[in-house]
Amino acid sequence: MGLRLEGKVAIVTGAGSGFGAGIARRFAEEGAKVAVNDIDAAAAERVAAAIRDRGGAVQPVAADVATDTGWSRIVADTLAAYGRLDVCVNNAGWTHRNKPMLEVTEAEFEKIYAVNVKSIYLSARHCIPVFRRQGRGCFVQIASTAGVRPRPGLTVYNSSKAAVINMAKSMAAEFGPEKIRVNCVNPVFSPETALSADFAGGAVTDEAKARFLATIPLGRFSTPRDVANACLYLASDEADLVSGVCIEVDGARCV
């Protein structure tokens, strides 16, 4: 069996750490040429350098996914490097610290929706014209179990991820006739991501980990590789008839 993404070009946003870095590494292992995006240029370059050292084809792109100019740069740099685009993984995300809804500031609300939801809209505006020219393409949106089974204290974040899930399903229906697939991956809490302390409402202590772990029937947290493997399937030709679905990578948390 050959490499599962051989010949494909993929953008992975928020790939400077956590799930995004894991997805970028996994895609490169399976033959994809990867544009590693992060708002932090140094983080994007670190991940890109690690992929390059393993013989992967990679292009770091520092840009803000919450802006139109950011997406223009991401897509333009990807096309300049590789001449095509097959997969866009919208992984970049942000959250407020775990706290009562009425303590979330307006600025926090706006940033959450800009990074988590507006970025999906902007990615579509810039990627879909490319997919149309090529006759096919796919999106993998990293949503969250928070959008399916919300936890208290994260109401605004939870609602943003529910919006991502609903937008993905609607995009799948709208763009399916053009052979553009759109799916979601919903990870459960992971102490390996930069946002874990915000989800926990403070330091990720052993007590905090135990509290989260008690809600996951399989008894372990999601890892970047777990999430990357689900994305790999959805981005590959093995999933050619799969669109409009969400894969929970959550050890049965949402059952």
C-alpha positions, 0 to 999 in steps of 0.5 A, spaced: 500 500 500 502 506 498 502 513 502 495 515 503 496 522 501 501 522 496 501 527 491 496 531 495 497 538 498 494 540 504 494 547 508 493 545 516 492 552 520 494 553 527 499 548 526 505 551 530 503 546 536 498 541 539 493 538 534 495 542 528 503 540 529 501 533 529 496 533 523 502 536 519 507 531 521 502 525 520 500 528 513 507 529 511 509 522 513 503 519 508 506 523 502 502 530 503 506 537 501 504 541 507 503 548 508 504 549 516 500 555 518 500 559 525 500 566 527 506 565 531 512 565 525 517 562 529 512 556 531 510 555 524 518 554 522 519 549 528 514 545 526 516 545 518 523 544 520 522 538 524 518 535 518 523 538 513 529 534 517 525 527 516 524 529 508 518 532 508 515 537 503 513 543 507 512 550 507 511 555 513 506 560 513 505 565 518 498 569 518 492 570 522 486 566 520 481 571 522 483 575 517 481 576 509 489 578 508 491 572 512 487 567 508 490 570 501 497 569 504 496 562 506 493 560 499 497 564 495 504 561 498 501 554 498 500 555 490 506 558 489 510 553 493 506 547 490 501 549 484 495 546 487 491 545 493 487 539 495 486 539 503 484 544 508 484 543 515 482 548 519 485 547 526 486 554 529 482 555 535 481 559 541 477 559 547 476 564 553 478 561 560 473 556 564 468 561 567 461 563 568 458 566 561 456 573 564 464 574 566 466 573 558 468 579 555 465 582 549 472 582 546 473 575 548 466 573 545 469 576 538 475 573 538 473 566 539 468 567 534 473 570 529 478 565 530 473 559 531 468 561 526 469 566 521 476 563 519 472 557 516 468 562 512 474 565 510 477 559 508 472 557 504 472 564 500 479 563 498 480 555 498 473 553 494 475 557 488 481 553 487 478 547 488 473 549 483 478 550 478 481 543 480 474 539 480 475 537 487 477 538 494 476 537 501 476 541 508 477 537 515 474 542 520 477 541 527 471 542 532 470 539 538 466 535 543 464 541 546 460 542 540 456 536 541 456 535 549 458 542 552 461 542 559 459 548 564 463 554 564 465 554 556 458 556 553 461 561 548 467 557 546 462 551 546 457 555 541 462 557 537 464 549 536 457 547 534 457 553 529 463 550 526 459 543 526 453 546 523 457 550 518 461 544 515 454 540 514 451 545 510 457 546 506 457 539 505 450 539 502 452 546 498 458 544 495 457 536 494 455 537 487 462 540 485 466 534 488 468 538 495 467 534 501 467 537 508 467 533 514 469 535 522 473 531 527 471 532 534 477 531 539 476 531 547 480 534 552 487 533 551 493 536 556 497 536 550 494 542 547 496 550 548 488 551 550 488 546 556 489 550 562 483 555 559 479 549 558 481 547 566 480 554 568 487 554 571 493 549 572 492 542 569 493 539 575 493 531 577 486 533 580 484 537 574 486 531 569 482 526 573 476 530 573 476 530 565 478 523 565 472 520 569 468 523 563 471 519 558 469 511 558 476 509 554 480 512 560 485 516 556 485 523 553 486 524 546 493 525 543 495 529 537 496 523 533 489 520 535 486 526 532 491 526 526 489 519 524 482 521 523 484 527 519 488 523 515 482 518 513 478 524 512 483 527 507 484 521 503 481 518 497 479 512 502 473 517 504 471 519 497 464 518 499 464 521 506 462 528 507 458 532 512 460 527 518 463 528 524 468 523 527 468 524 535 475 522 537 473 522 544 473 515 547 466 515 547 465 521 551 459 523 547 455 517 547 
